[in-house]
Structure formats: C-alpha cells, structure tokens
Amino acid sequence: MAMRQLRVYTEPDLKVRSEFAAVEERADEGVRVTLGEILPLLADAVASNRTWLSDFADDEITISSDLHDVLQAYRHFRRPGA
C-alpha cells in the first residue's frame, strides 16, 4: 500500500499575487461589448426566466443618449391605450 504524502498549501508568491490583482482591477473597469452581442443572450435569459438575472437587476449600465431616447419613445407608445 502506497503511503500518502501530506501537501502543505503556501500562498502564491508576490509576482503571482500582483498579476492576479491586476486582472481583478481590470475586471472592475468593465468590458465594452456591442448590444448585438448581448441582446440575444439577455432575451433568451428573460424568456427562460433565469434566476441569475435578478442578481444584476440593480446594476447600472451606460447606453448612448440616442438609444435612451428611442427606448423612452418605445416605452411611451407601447402603453396600453396609447
């Protein structure tokens, strides 16, 4: 029967930690994507009633002012009785 060897975990060295911190820092900056990339995925998630959507319900996003105007007009005209 082979004997098991105990392995002791040591924290990553300073270089690895600093690289990881740089990746985390970039993640906080956000990622730029086109609406065409994410819209089909979000539409599918809404149609499938995915629960993870609620995790992001309070997150703010930045959209262009012309898209905002179009969305506001769409909201106005899709009201019942409009």
C-alpha positions in Angstrom: 0.0 0.0 0.0 1.5 3.3 -1.0 1.8 6.0 1.7 0.1 9.3 1.1 2.2 12.4 1.3 0.9 15.5 3.0 1.0 18.6 0.9 1.1 21.9 2.5 -0.5 24.9 0.8 1.5 28.0 0.7 0.1 31.3 -0.6 1.1 32.4 -4.1 4.3 34.3 -4.4 4.3 38.1 -4.7 4.5 38.1 -8.5 1.5 35.8 -8.9 -0.5 37.9 -6.4 0.3 41.2 -8.2 -0.7 39.7 -11.6 -4.0 38.5 -10.0 -4.6 41.9 -8.5 -4.1 43.5 -12.0 -6.7 41.1 -13.5 -9.1 42.0 -10.7 -8.5 45.7 -11.3 -9.3 45.4 -15.0 -12.5 43.4 -14.2 -13.7 46.4 -12.1 -13.3 48.7 -15.1 -15.9 46.8 -17.1 -16.0 45.3 -20.5 -17.2 47.0 -23.7 -19.5 44.9 -25.9 -22.0 45.7 -28.6 -25.7 45.5 -27.9 -25.8 42.9 -30.7 -23.5 40.6 -28.8 -25.5 40.6 -25.5 -29.1 41.3 -26.6 -29.8 37.7 -27.9 -28.3 36.3 -24.7 -30.4 38.6 -22.4 -33.5 38.0 -24.4 -33.1 34.3 -24.1 -32.4 34.6 -20.3 -35.6 36.7 -19.9 -37.7 34.3 -21.9 -36.2 31.4 -19.9 -36.9 33.2 -16.7 -33.3 32.7 -15.5 -32.9 33.5 -11.8 -29.4 35.0 -12.2 -30.9 38.0 -13.9 -32.1 39.2 -10.5 -28.5 39.3 -9.3 -27.9 42.2 -11.8 -31.2 44.0 -11.6 -29.7 46.9 -9.6 -26.5 47.2 -11.7 -26.2 50.4 -13.7 -25.2 50.3 -17.4 -24.2 53.1 -19.7 -26.1 53.5 -23.0 -25.9 56.1 -25.7 -28.3 59.1 -25.5 -29.9 58.2 -28.8 -30.7 54.7 -27.6 -32.1 56.1 -24.5 -34.4 58.4 -26.5 -35.6 55.5 -28.6 -36.3 53.4 -25.6 -38.2 56.2 -23.9 -40.3 56.7 -27.0 -40.9 53.0 -27.2 -42.0 52.9 -23.6 -44.4 55.7 -24.2 -46.0 54.2 -27.3 -46.3 50.6 -26.0 -48.5 51.7 -23.1 -52.0 50.2 -23.2 -54.4 52.6 -24.8 -51.7 54.8 -26.3 
